[in-house]
């Protein structure tokens, strides 16, 4: 019985690896010809609301004692009760809290887009996160995306300020910091999805407007048909049938959970902004799409020339896809094919209108308070 089990298990694992290798050869961005013809706005979308649990100020642990249980939903927002506010003291980000940031291009010729690269210079610099929030940095508007905060003291203080479950901090794989202080809002993250882990996005300062697509829309060949690039997937087309989207504007105190392969694009509002995205690996991240998950590992290891989980400690791991030449070359390919002449696809225009309408609505609502 034991021998039969191990033979069967080994055969299954070899078969799964073979299918994943075949997928790697067939579904990658080397084979994609980028054209606006692939991103037509032929079908209707329905806007849905994110399931939300409200909590009183200082009582987050009462409703969130642990990482959100995905058996209760793969997509969940925890938000302060109406009328309550969360305010962060920027100075808890100590002098050692530097992030890798890029400067905003003041005379950018590229249009606002959910698919093309944001208007930032290619060169990066090490900038103190508190200086960005206080607008003390010199030489322009800096933005940190998929950045890594090396100071565990600062991460711990941020964690404590939000009153997040203290025992799960040590179980996380890595964090990504997003820090900015723009004079006017702009798109800061083109369409992508993390295909390895579950995510917890915590908004400490400012607001961001997101569009989310479920994994069924992101990975479906009749929908966005997203292909792997390093540790993320990026759409190769617009949906070929009617589809649902979630549109959401964050506020300080928000804690948002979403699973692997949930596609999203992000607009960052003007003013100081700090959001941290923490990642955690569960067995279900693998089990829901085992071929795609193994494909991700193979892509990162073989095409991106780095190890996806080289170190599990949050304080030593930086999993930014921007560190991969494969990723940056793919973004350039998308940029040249979809936005190189200063225009964008029809589907891009439709999604940008959704974002701008939501930004305007949230701004009017904020001023009415």
N, C-alpha and C positions, 0 to 999 in steps of 0.2 A: 504493500500500500504506500509506504514512504517513498520507495523508488519511483512508483508511478506518479506520485505527487510532484516530486522534484523534476522528473523528466517533462511532465506537462507544464510545470511552471517555467522551466528553462526554455521550452519550445515557444511558449506564449511570449516570454520576454524577448526572445530573438525575433519573433514575428513582429512584435510591437516596434522594436528598434528598426527593423527593415522597412516597415511602413513609414516610420518617422524619417528615415534617410531618403526614401522616395519622395516624401513630402518636401523635404529640404531642397532636393534637386528641382522639384516641379514648382513649388510655391515660394519663390523668393523674388526680391525686387530686381535682380539681374535680368529677369525675363519680362519685366513690365515696361510697356511703352506708354509713357505718360502723355495724355491728351485730354483736352476739355471735352471731347466727345464722350469720354468715359464718365463725365460728371454733369450729366444733364438733369434738370429738375422736372422730370416727367411724372412723378408720383407725389401723392399727398402725404403729409405727416400729421400726426396727432400729438399734441403736447400734453404730457402727463405730469402730475405732481409727485414729488418724492415722499414716500411714507415718513412721517415725522412724529417723534416723541418729544414733548416739551418738558423741561425741567426747571425748577426754581433756582435762583441764583445761589451758588454754594452747595447745591444738592445733586450735582451730576452723578456722584457715586451711588445715589439712591436708585437711579434708573439705569446706570451703566457700571455695575460692579466689576465687570470683566470685558474683554474684547467682545464686540457684538456677536451673538450667536447666529450664524448664517442659516440655521434651520428655521429661524424666524424671518428670513428674507435676506437676499443678497445685496440689498440696497436700502440703507436706513440712515436717516438724519436725526441727530439729537440736538435740540435747539433750546435756548433760554426762553422762558415764559415771556409773552409780550409785555413790554414795559421794563423788563430787567435788562441790564447792560453789563458787559464784560469790558474792563479797561486794563490794558497791560502797561506796566512800568517798563519802558524800553531799556532802562539802565540795568535790568537784571541780565541783559546780554553783555557779558563782561568784555574787557579789552581784548581777550583772546578769541572772541567769537568772530572770526573772519570767514567770509564766504567768497567763492569764485564768482565774479559778476562781470557782466558785459554792459557796455555803454549804449544807450539808446541813440539811434541815428536821428539827428534833429531834422535833416532835410530828406527823409526817406522817400524814395520814389515808388516803393512797393505798396500796393493796396492792402487794406485790412482784409485778412483772409483766415479761414479755418483750416486751410491745407498748406499754406506756404509759410516760409520762415518769418518770424517776427522781425521788426526793424531794429536789430542790434548789430553792433560791430562784431566781427569774427574774433578779434583779440579779446582776451579776458584779463582781469586783474583781481588781486586779493583785496577785498574791501570789508571794513568792519560793518556788521549787520546793524548795530545801533546807529552808526553814522549815516547809513542809508535811511533809516526810519526818522532820524532827527534832521535829515537833509544837511548833514555836515560834510559830506564828501565833496571833493573838488573835481572840476573838469567835466561835469555833465550828469545826466540821470543814469544811474546804474541799476541793473536788475540781476538778481541771482535766481537761476532756475535749475532744478535738479542739483542744487548745491548741497554741500556736506558741512554740517556744523561739527567741528572737531572737539569743542568743549562740552564734555559730558555734564559739567556743572551747570552750564546754561540750559542744556536740554532738560536736566532734572528740575531746574527752577521754572522753566516754561511748563513742564508737565505738572508741577505742583500748583502753579498759578491757575491752571485750568481745572485742577482737582481731578485729573484722570486716574484710573486705577493704578496704584503705585507698583503692584507686583508684576504687571505685564511689560514694564519698560525693558527689563532684562531679557525678555523673550523675543524681541523684535529683531529682524534681520538688518534693516538699515532705515535711515530717514533721508528725506529730500526736503531741503529748505527752499522756499520761494519768497524773496525779499525785494521790495521795490518802494519807490516814492515818486510816482509820475506826476507831472503837471497836468496831464490829460490821460484818460484811459486808453488802452490799446490791447489788441490780441497778444497774448504772451505764450500760448501753447497751442500749436497746430494739432489737428486730429491725431490721436494715438490711443493705445490701450496697453497697460501693463499686462503681460500674458503669463506671469509667473506666480504672483502672490495676491493676497487680499490687501486692501489699502484702508487707512484711516486718515482722512484729511482734516486737520484741525486749524480753524481760522482764528488767529490770535489778534490780528489788527487788520482793519480795512475790509473791503468787499471784493469778491470775484464773481463773475457770472459764467456759469458752466452750461454746456449742452452735453447730455449723456445719451449714449446708445447702449442698449442691453447687449450682452454677449451674442444673443441670437441674431441681432442685427449686424454687429461688428464682424462676426466670423462667417456668416451665411454667404454662400457664393452667389445668391440671388439678391443680396443686400449690399453691404459695404465691401465684402470679400477682402478683408484686411489680410495683408501678407506680413510675414515676420521680418523685422529689421532689428537685429540685436535682441534686447530683452523686451521690445515692444512690437506691436503690430500697427500698420498704417493702412487706411483704406486704398483700394485700387480703383474704386468706382463709386458712383452714387447708387442708392437703392433702386432696384428694378420692380418694386411693388410698394404698396402703401406701408408705412412704418411708423413706429412710435418714438418720440424723443422725450427726454426729461430736461426741463430748463429750470435753472436754480441760481439764485444770487445769495452768496454766503454772507454772514455777518459775524462779528466777533463773538466767540463762545460756541460756534457751530462745530460739531464733531460728525463727520460724514463717513460712513462705511460703504465700500463697494468692492465687489469681487473681481477676480481676474477677467480679462477680456471685455470689460465694460469701457467702450470707447468714449472719449471726451475731448473737448476743446475748451479753452479758458480765455476769458477776457478779464483783465485786471483793471479795476477802477483807479481813478486818480487818488493821490494822497498816500500816506504811509500804509504799507501792506506787508503782513507776515503770515504765511501759511506753511505749516509743516505736514508732510505726508509720510506716515509711518507704514512700514510693510511687514506683513506676517505671513508665513507659509503654513498652510494646512494640507492635510492629505487630500481633502476634497478639491483643492486647487489643481491637483494632478488628476484626480479621478474623473472630474467633470469632462475633461478633454485630454486624455493621456497622450494621444498622438501629437496634438498641438503643443503640449507641455514639453515633451521630449524634443520636439522640433525646435522649440525655443532654446533649450539647453545646447543642442547641436549647433544652432545658428550662432549663438554667443561664443561657443568654444571654437568652432571651425572657421566661421566667416569673420568674426569680430576680434579673434586673436586674444581672448581673455576668458577668465573663468567666472561664470555667473555667481557662484557662491564660494569665492576663495577664502572668505573669512566671515563667520557668522556674527561676530561682535559688532554691534551697532556703531561703536566709537571708532572702529577701524575700517569700516566698509563703505566704499563709495560706488554705487551702482548706476551712476548717471549714464544714460545711453549716449550723451554727447561726447563721451570719451572714446567712442568707437568710430573709426574712419568709415566703416560700412554705413553707419547711421548718417553721418554728415554728408557723405557722397549721395545717399538716397535723398536727403532733403534738398540737395542741390539739383538733383534730377527732377524732383517734383517742382521745385522753384522754376526751373527753365521751361518745363512743359506746361505749367498751369498759370504762372504769374510773371513770366519773364518779360512780357511786353507791357506790363502795367495794368493788365485786366485780370479777371478771375472767371471761373466757370459759373454757369447758371445756378448749379446747386450750391456753390459757395455763396453766391449772392443771396439766395433764399435763406440759408442758415445764418448769414451775417445780419440779415433783417430781423430774424428771430432774436438774435443777441441784442441788437440795438434797441428793439422794442422793449425787451425785458429790462435792459439797463435804464431806459427812460422811465419805465413804470416804477422801478425800484427807487430811482432818484426822486421822482415826484412824491412817492409815498414817504420817503425819508424827510423831505422838506415839509410835508404836511403834519409831521409829528410835533 
